[in-house]
Amino acid sequence: MSQLEPMDLSDPRLRARAVAAARGDAPFDVLISGGQLLDVVTGLIRGADIGLVGPLIASVHAPLSRKDAAQTIDARGSIVAPGLIDTHMHIESSMVTPSAYAAAVLPRGVTTVVWDPHEFGNVHGIDGVRWSIEATRGLSLRTILLAPSCVPSAPGLEVAGADFDASVISELLRRPEIGGVAEVMNMRGVIDGDPRMTGIVNAGLASGKLVCGHARGLEGSDLNAFMAAGVTSDHELTSADDLLLKLAAGLTIELRGSHDHLLREFVAALDGIGHLPSTVTLCTDDVFPDELHYCGGLDDVVRRLVSYGMKPEWALRAATFNAAQRLRRPDLGLIAAGRRADIVLFRDFTEFETSAVFANGRLVSRDGEMAIDLPAVDSAPLQHSIKLEALTENDFRIPSEGSRVRVATIDRPRFTEWAQAETAVEDGYVVPPEGSAMISVVHRHGEVDARPRIGFLTGWGTWRGAFCTTVSHDSHNLTVFGGNVADMTIAANAVIAAGGGMAVVQDGEVRVLLPLPLSGLVTEAPLEQTAETFRAIRRAMEDVVDWRPPYLVFKACFGATLACNLGPHQTDRGIADVLTGRVMETPVLEVL
């Protein structure tokens, strides 16, 4: 997309052409004829034709009242709506390049995304963000990038590949491609007035751009303090009551599709209000490659919300007009004369399949297939990010004196708590407590020592093998889960040799390996291939551990190291607790 947006629509020559075409004194470049137009402001649907001049909507007029156009698109049988806007997402979570992501979502009607590239930022620092900017140039998918606010997510408790303080954020915000400060995850730092986080938020306020939030579990005085600091949005909703609380507080809601188990109650809560608040927008947050390939991006969120009982007009308003208002982009989110020509022709309001997609007035997709080629960017700056040597089985053992010890454990996935257990010491190493699994995090960015830090997980079931990943939010250090050190070692070394990625190991054999050689996060392999391998990873993991939804699920493996969230979390420095600032290098509390 043009770097001049939204000012490009102010070009006097463009406006003069559009005015002439609207009067009928000049033909349209494109005429979309015969469709049913969804007015996302009123929720009404009416017959209307739409005339385009360049990237601009010049006219919305009575059906068949004009025929003069260089190109006419037959929209009969289609519902015409604005392009979908994803208000919070991470391309890296789909494990493909920005170009591949754009090719996946544009044919589904997504024309704008708000990308927080903090995964690349955590691995490569400011160079990762710069690469992200370059990688989105020329894509027909409008990409509004945000400055990652939490690199690392919990300073002092973990070490990432970079450290973004207020000066770095200020530098990024000076770039026109950066639309604001990305989700502020270090909630305690903001609430307690930590100088680092205060400086980062204040840099966003000084820029006049968005300051986006991550307000999981906040309420009362903590929520007020978080918002008073300048944070204005949240996508970390935990229940319908939490949704209503955050709406009442005045936050913009980025209702995310990645927590499907909550969407039904969200729909019921909004239905209970009786109207769709103007502060409700939609986002994907994280979409894995198989989900992206088989289900889609924000279109999938819209589709599911409608299937759970939300009015289609509400879902599309949240994904278009409300989102544009949030982004302070009056050129987007509405089909009206003078607005930007991001337009989708949907076949229906159930499956939301598209017959045509326009981005900036250009036809980019027909019948669900790309109609144009998208540029790629050199990936060399993202390669060779795993700075680790091969590991041994003893690296995954905890040495200790005595014959018995009392250890700290990390209890429950997702919403973690401290717990304790007694266990034996054999041959100088701690035996994992009965019923526990092991987690090890290894610093892989070359900034500090790479000795594995090990913890014990309870409430994670019985592990019959191991899983290793360098996709590990948000510092993306090498993380290994397992029930025995032999399988954990094989999994770790397979991922190290691949230059990053994921591996499932059982009975000493690598069952599935997904190489992610770019930043240890993404691949240049085709999306279909990546989706199939990732789906094979999912299937293999079902043999390793018995999942117990909604919290003990495969996805929990990727957030188990997110140290900015409340409760104990394993990091490359040890077991960390953001509430107390405590880091335990070893889980051994006492030799008995």
C-alpha positions in Angstrom: 0.0 0.0 0.0 1.1 3.6 -0.6 3.1 5.2 2.2 1.1 8.4 1.5 -2.1 6.9 3.0 -4.5 8.4 3.9 -3.3 11.6 2.3 -3.1 10.1 -1.2 -6.9 10.5 -1.5 -6.4 14.3 -1.2 -4.7 14.5 -4.5 -6.6 17.3 -6.3 -6.3 15.6 -9.7 -7.8 12.4 -8.3 -10.6 14.3 -6.6 -11.3 16.2 -9.8 -11.6 13.0 -11.8 -13.9 11.5 -9.2 -16.1 14.5 -9.1 -16.4 14.5 -12.9 -17.3 10.8 -12.9 -19.8 11.3 -10.1 -21.6 14.1 -12.1 -21.7 11.8 -15.2 -19.3 13.9 -17.2 -16.6 11.2 -17.3 -16.7 7.4 -17.1 -15.7 5.4 -14.1 -12.6 3.3 -14.1 -14.6 0.4 -12.6 -18.3 0.0 -12.1 -19.6 -2.6 -9.7 -23.1 -3.3 -10.9 -26.1 -5.3 -9.7 -25.1 -6.1 -6.1 -26.8 -5.6 -2.8 -25.0 -3.0 -0.7 -24.6 -3.5 3.0 -24.7 -0.1 4.8 -22.6 -0.9 7.8 -23.8 2.3 9.6 -27.5 1.5 9.4 -27.3 -2.2 9.0 -29.7 -2.0 6.0 -29.2 -3.7 2.6 -30.2 -2.1 -0.6 -29.6 -2.4 -4.3 -26.8 0.0 -5.4 -24.1 0.3 -8.0 -20.7 1.6 -7.1 -18.4 3.6 -9.4 -14.6 3.7 -8.8 -12.0 6.2 -9.9 -8.5 5.0 -9.0 -8.4 4.1 -5.3 -11.5 6.3 -4.6 -15.2 5.5 -4.5 -16.7 8.2 -6.7 -20.3 7.3 -6.6 -22.9 5.0 -5.0 -26.0 5.3 -7.1 -29.2 3.6 -8.2 -28.9 0.2 -9.9 -28.3 0.3 -13.6 -28.5 4.1 -13.8 -25.0 4.2 -15.2 -23.1 2.0 -17.6 -20.1 4.2 -18.6 -17.0 2.5 -17.2 -13.7 1.1 -18.5 -14.5 -2.1 -16.6 -17.8 -3.4 -15.3 -18.0 -6.1 -12.5 -21.2 -8.1 -12.4 -22.1 -8.2 -8.7 -25.5 -9.9 -9.2 -26.1 -12.3 -6.4 -23.5 -10.7 -4.2 -23.6 -8.7 -1.0 -21.2 -5.8 -1.3 -19.4 -4.8 1.9 -16.3 -2.9 2.9 -13.0 -4.7 3.2 -12.4 -6.4 6.5 -10.0 -4.9 9.0 -8.1 -7.0 11.5 -7.3 -4.7 14.5 -4.7 -6.8 16.2 -2.6 -9.7 14.8 0.8 -11.3 14.5 1.7 -12.5 11.0 4.6 -14.6 12.6 2.0 -16.8 14.3 1.0 -18.2 10.9 4.6 -19.2 10.4 4.7 -17.8 6.8 6.1 -14.6 5.3 4.0 -11.4 5.0 3.6 -12.0 1.2 2.2 -15.6 1.8 -0.1 -14.3 4.5 -1.5 -11.6 2.2 -2.1 -14.1 -0.5 -4.0 -16.2 2.0 -6.3 -13.5 3.4 -6.9 -11.1 0.5 -9.1 -13.6 -1.4 -11.2 -14.0 1.7 -12.0 -10.3 2.0 -9.4 -9.1 4.5 -7.9 -5.8 3.1 -6.3 -4.3 6.2 -4.4 -5.8 9.2 -2.8 -4.1 12.2 0.4 -6.1 12.7 2.4 -6.1 15.9 5.7 -7.6 14.8 6.9 -8.1 18.3 7.9 -11.7 17.5 10.5 -10.5 14.9 11.4 -7.7 17.3 12.1 -10.1 20.2 14.4 -12.1 17.9 16.1 -9.4 15.8 15.5 -6.2 17.6 14.9 -3.0 15.6 16.2 -4.7 12.4 13.3 -7.2 12.7 10.8 -4.4 12.7 12.6 -2.7 9.8 12.4 -6.0 7.9 8.7 -6.2 8.6 8.2 -2.7 7.1 10.1 -3.7 4.0 8.3 -7.0 3.7 4.9 -5.2 3.5 5.8 -2.7 0.9 3.9 -3.3 -2.3 1.5 -5.8 -0.8 -2.1 -5.1 -1.6 -2.9 -6.1 2.0 -2.8 -2.8 3.8 -0.5 -3.4 6.8 -0.5 -0.9 9.7 2.5 -1.8 11.8 2.9 -1.1 15.5 6.0 -0.5 17.6 6.5 -3.5 19.9 6.1 -2.3 23.4 7.4 -5.3 25.3 10.7 -6.5 24.0 11.2 -8.5 26.2 7.7 -8.9 27.8 9.1 -9.0 31.3 12.6 -7.3 31.6 14.7 -8.8 34.3 12.7 -12.0 34.3 13.8 -13.2 30.8 16.3 -12.2 28.0 15.2 -11.8 24.4 17.2 -11.0 21.4 16.8 -7.3 22.0 15.6 -4.7 24.5 13.3 -1.9 23.4 13.2 1.0 25.8 11.4 4.3 25.4 14.1 5.7 23.1 13.7 2.8 20.7 9.9 3.1 20.7 10.2 6.9 20.0 12.5 6.2 17.1 10.1 3.7 15.6 7.1 6.0 16.1 8.7 8.6 14.0 8.3 6.3 11.0 5.1 6.9 9.0 4.6 3.2 8.6 4.2 2.8 12.4 0.6 3.4 13.5 1.1 3.3 17.3 2.4 1.4 20.3 1.6 -2.3 20.2 -0.1 -4.2 23.0 1.3 -3.1 26.3 1.7 -6.4 28.0 3.7 -5.4 31.1 0.6 -4.5 33.0 2.2 -4.3 36.4 4.9 -2.0 35.1 2.3 0.4 33.8 0.1 0.2 36.9 3.0 0.6 39.3 4.6 3.5 37.4 7.7 1.7 36.4 9.9 4.3 34.6 10.6 2.0 31.6 6.9 1.3 30.9 5.8 4.8 31.7 8.4 6.1 29.2 7.2 3.7 26.5 3.5 4.6 27.0 4.4 8.3 27.1 6.3 8.0 23.9 3.1 6.7 22.3 1.0 9.5 23.7 3.6 12.1 22.5 3.4 10.7 19.0 -0.3 11.2 18.8 -0.7 7.6 17.7 -2.5 4.6 19.1 -1.5 3.0 22.5 -2.9 -0.5 22.5 -3.3 -2.8 25.5 -3.3 -6.3 26.9 -5.4 -6.0 30.1 -5.9 -9.7 31.1 -7.6 -9.9 34.4 -7.5 -6.2 35.2 -10.4 -4.6 37.1 -11.1 -2.0 39.7 -8.2 0.3 40.6 -5.7 -1.7 38.5 -7.8 -1.3 35.4 -8.3 2.4 36.0 -4.6 2.9 36.5 -3.8 1.1 33.3 -6.2 3.2 31.4 -5.2 6.4 33.1 -1.7 5.9 31.9 -3.0 6.1 28.3 -3.8 2.6 27.2 -7.0 2.4 25.2 -7.7 -1.2 24.0 -7.8 -4.8 25.1 -8.1 -8.2 23.4 -7.3 -10.4 26.5 -10.9 -11.0 27.5 -11.5 -13.9 29.9 -15.4 -14.1 30.1 -18.6 -12.4 29.2 -18.5 -10.5 32.5 -15.0 -9.3 31.7 -16.2 -8.2 28.2 -19.0 -6.1 29.8 -16.6 -4.7 32.4 -14.1 -3.6 29.8 -16.9 -2.1 27.6 -18.3 -0.2 30.6 -14.8 1.1 31.4 -14.5 2.6 27.9 -11.8 0.4 26.3 -11.9 -0.4 22.6 -12.5 -4.1 22.4 -10.5 -6.2 20.0 -12.7 -9.3 20.1 -10.4 -12.1 19.1 -11.0 -15.3 17.3 -8.1 -17.2 18.8 -10.2 -18.1 21.9 -13.1 -19.8 20.3 -14.4 -21.3 23.6 -15.4 -17.8 24.7 -17.1 -16.5 21.6 -20.6 -17.9 22.3 -20.8 -16.2 25.6 -19.5 -13.0 24.1 -22.2 -13.1 21.4 -24.9 -13.7 24.1 -23.5 -10.8 26.2 -23.6 -8.4 23.2 -27.1 -9.6 22.3 -28.2 -8.8 25.8 -27.1 -5.2 25.4 -29.4 -5.0 22.4 -27.0 -3.2 20.1 -23.4 -3.4 18.9 -21.3 -0.9 20.8 -19.2 1.3 18.5 -16.1 0.3 20.5 -16.3 -3.4 19.5 -13.8 -4.4 16.8 -12.6 -7.8 15.7 -9.1 -9.4 15.6 -7.5 -12.7 15.0 -4.4 -12.2 17.3 -2.8 -15.6 16.5 -3.7 -17.8 13.6 -1.7 -21.0 13.2 -0.8 -22.1 9.6 -3.4 -24.9 9.4 -6.1 -22.6 10.6 -5.1 -19.9 8.1 -5.0 -22.4 5.2 -8.2 -24.2 5.9 -10.3 -21.6 7.7 -8.9 -18.2 6.9 -8.1 -15.0 8.8 -10.6 -12.4 10.1 -13.2 -13.8 7.7 -13.2 -16.9 9.9 -13.8 -14.9 13.0 -16.8 -13.2 11.3 -18.1 -16.6 10.1 -17.9 -18.1 13.6 -19.5 -15.2 15.3 -22.5 -15.4 12.9 -22.7 -19.2 13.4 -22.9 -18.5 17.2 -25.8 -16.2 16.7 -24.4 -12.7 16.0 -26.3 -10.8 13.4 -24.1 -10.7 10.2 -24.6 -6.9 10.0 -23.1 -6.5 13.5 -20.2 -8.8 12.8 -19.3 -6.9 9.6 -19.8 -3.5 11.2 -17.3 -4.5 14.0 -14.9 -5.7 11.3 -15.2 -2.6 9.1 -16.7 0.7 10.3 -15.9 0.3 14.0 -12.4 -0.8 13.2 -11.8 2.2 10.9 -13.0 4.5 13.6 -10.7 2.9 16.1 -7.7 3.4 13.7 -8.7 7.0 13.0 -9.0 6.1 9.3 -12.2 7.8 8.0 -11.2 6.7 4.5 -11.8 3.0 5.5 -14.6 0.9 6.7 -17.6 2.3 4.7 -18.8 2.2 1.1 -19.6 5.8 0.3 -18.6 8.4 -2.2 -15.2 9.9 -1.2 -14.1 6.8 0.7 -11.3 4.4 -0.2 -12.3 1.6 -2.5 -11.6 -1.4 -0.3 -14.6 -3.5 -1.3 -15.6 -7.2 -1.0 -18.4 -9.0 -2.8 -19.6 -11.8 -0.6 -21.8 -14.6 -2.0 -23.8 -14.9 1.2 -23.9 -14.1 5.0 -23.2 -17.7 6.2 -20.0 -18.9 4.6 -18.8 -15.4 3.5 -17.2 -16.7 0.4 -16.1 -14.0 -2.0 -16.7 -13.5 -5.7 -14.4 -10.4 -5.9 -12.1 -8.3 -3.7 -10.9 -4.8 -4.4 -8.1 -3.2 -2.5 -7.4 0.5 -3.1 -9.6 0.3 -6.2 -7.7 -2.6 -7.7 -9.2 -6.0 -8.3 -7.0 -8.3 -6.3 -9.1 -11.5 -6.2 -11.7 -13.3 -8.3 -13.7 -16.2 -7.0 -11.5 -16.8 -4.0 -8.2 -16.8 -6.0 -5.6 -14.1 -6.2 -5.8 -12.1 -9.4 -2.4 -10.4 -9.0 1.1 -11.4 -8.0 2.5 -10.2 -4.7 6.2 -9.3 -4.2 8.5 -11.1 -1.8 11.4 -9.7 0.1 14.9 -11.0 0.8 14.8 -13.3 3.8 18.5 -13.4 4.5 18.4 -11.0 7.5 16.1 -13.5 9.3 18.3 -16.5 8.9 20.8 -18.1 11.4 19.0 -16.9 14.5 19.6 -20.0 16.6 22.9 -19.5 18.4 23.1 -22.8 20.2 25.3 -25.9 20.2 23.9 -29.4 20.6 22.7 -30.3 24.1 23.1 -33.4 26.2 20.8 -35.3 28.4 22.5 -34.0 31.5 21.6 -30.5 30.4 18.0 -31.4 31.1 18.7 -32.7 34.6 18.7 -30.7 37.9 21.7 -31.5 40.1 21.1 -31.7 43.9 22.6 -33.0 47.1 20.9 -35.3 49.5 18.4 -38.0 48.8 15.1 -36.0 48.9 14.2 -32.4 48.1 11.3 -30.1 48.2 10.7 -28.3 44.9 8.6 -25.5 43.6 6.3 -26.5 40.7 4.3 -24.4 38.2 0.7 -25.6 38.6 -2.0 -25.4 35.8 -1.6 -24.3 32.2 -2.5 -20.7 31.1 -3.6 -19.4 34.6 -0.6 -20.6 36.5 -0.1 -20.9 40.3 2.8 -21.7 42.6 2.8 -25.2 44.1 5.3 -27.5 45.9 6.2 -31.2 45.9 8.6 -33.6 47.5 10.7 -35.9 45.4 13.7 -38.1 45.4 17.3 -37.4 44.3 19.0 -40.2 42.4 22.6 -40.3 41.2 22.9 -36.6 42.1 19.9 -35.4 40.0 16.3 -34.5 41.0 13.7 -37.0 40.0 10.7 -35.2 38.5 7.8 -35.3 41.1 5.2 -37.9 40.5 2.5 -36.7 38.0 4.7 -33.8 36.8 6.1 -32.9 33.3 9.3 -31.1 32.7 9.8 -27.7 31.0 13.1 -26.3 29.9 13.9 -22.9 28.4 17.2 -22.3 26.7 18.4 -18.8 25.8 19.0 -19.0 22.0 19.8 -15.4 21.0 23.5 -15.3 22.0 23.0 -12.4 24.5 23.6 -14.4 27.8 24.6 -17.9 28.8 22.7 -20.7 27.2 22.5 -23.1 30.1 19.0 -24.7 30.1 16.7 -23.6 33.0 14.4 -26.4 34.1 11.0 -26.5 35.9 8.3 -28.9 36.8 4.7 -28.6 35.5 1.8 -30.0 37.4 -1.7 -30.2 35.9 -0.2 -30.8 32.5 -1.0 -34.5 32.3 1.4 -37.4 31.8 3.8 -36.8 28.9 4.8 -39.8 26.8 7.5 -38.1 24.8 8.7 -34.5 24.2 8.0 -31.3 22.2 10.5 -28.6 21.4 9.7 -25.2 19.9 11.4 -21.9 19.2 7.9 -20.3 18.8 7.6 -19.5 22.5 5.9 -16.2 23.5 7.3 -13.7 23.5 11.1 -14.0 23.9 11.0 -17.1 21.6 13.8 -18.9 23.4 14.2 -22.6 22.8 11.5 -24.3 24.9 11.2 -28.1 25.5 8.4 -30.0 27.3 8.6 -33.7 28.1 8.3 -36.7 30.3 11.9 -37.9 30.0 15.3 -36.3 29.3 16.2 -38.6 26.4 13.3 -37.5 24.2 13.7 -33.9 25.3 17.3 -33.9 24.2 16.5 -35.4 20.8 13.7 -32.9 20.2 15.9 -29.9 21.2 18.8 -31.0 18.9 16.5 -31.6 16.0 15.2 -28.1 16.2 18.6 -26.6 16.7 19.9 -28.4 13.6 16.9 -27.2 11.6 17.7 -23.5 12.5 14.5 -23.3 14.5 11.0 -24.7 14.4 9.2 -27.5 16.2 9.8 -31.2 16.8 7.7 -34.0 18.4 9.7 -37.0 19.7 8.5 -40.2 21.1 10.5 -43.4 22.1 13.7 -41.8 20.9 12.3 -41.1 17.4 11.6 -37.7 15.8 7.9 -38.2 14.7 7.4 -34.8 13.1 9.8 -31.9 12.4 8.6 -28.5 11.2 11.7 -26.4 10.2 11.2 -22.6 10.7 14.6 -21.3 9.6 13.6 -17.6 9.4 13.9 -16.2 12.9 13.0 -19.6 14.3 9.4 -18.5 13.6 8.5 -18.7 9.9 9.3 -20.5 6.7 9.3 -19.7 3.0 7.7 -23.0 2.3 4.3 -22.8 0.7 1.4 -22.3 3.1 -0.3 -25.6 2.2 2.9 -27.5 3.0 3.4 -25.7 6.3 -0.2 -26.2 7.2 0.0 -30.0 6.6 3.2 -30.3 8.6 1.8 -28.3 11.5 -1.3 -30.4 11.4 0.9 -33.5 11.6 2.6 -31.9 14.7 -0.9 -31.5 16.3 -1.7 -35.2 15.6 1.6 -36.4 16.9 1.1 -34.4 20.1 -2.2 -36.2 20.8 -0.1 -39.3 21.3 2.3 -37.5 23.6 -0.2 -36.0 26.0 -3.9 -36.2 26.7 -5.3 -32.7 26.2 -8.0 -31.4 28.5 -9.7 -28.3 27.0 -10.1 -25.4 27.3 -6.8 -24.8 29.2 -4.7 -27.9 28.8 -4.5 -27.6 25.0 -1.7 -27.7 22.4 -1.7 -23.9 22.2 -0.8 -23.6 25.9 2.7 -24.8 25.0 3.4 -21.6 23.1 2.4 -19.3 26.0 3.9 -21.2 28.9 6.9 -18.9 29.0 4.9 -15.6 28.8 6.4 -14.1 31.9 4.4 -10.8 31.8 1.3 -12.7 32.7 0.4 -13.3 36.4 1.7 -16.4 38.1 5.0 -18.4 37.8 6.4 -19.0 34.3 9.5 -20.7 33.1 12.0 -18.5 31.3 15.6 -18.7 30.2 16.6 -17.2 33.6 14.5 -19.6 35.8 11.1 -19.7 37.2 9.8 -16.1 37.1 6.9 -14.3 38.8 6.1 -10.8 37.5 4.1 -10.0 40.6 7.0 -10.3 43.0 9.9 -9.9 40.5 11.3 -13.2 41.8 13.4 -15.5 39.6 14.4 -19.0 40.8 17.3 -20.4 38.8 16.5 -23.9 40.1 13.1 -25.2 41.4 14.9 -26.8 44.4 13.6 -25.1 47.6 15.1 -27.3 50.3 17.3 -30.4 50.6 15.4 -32.7 53.1 
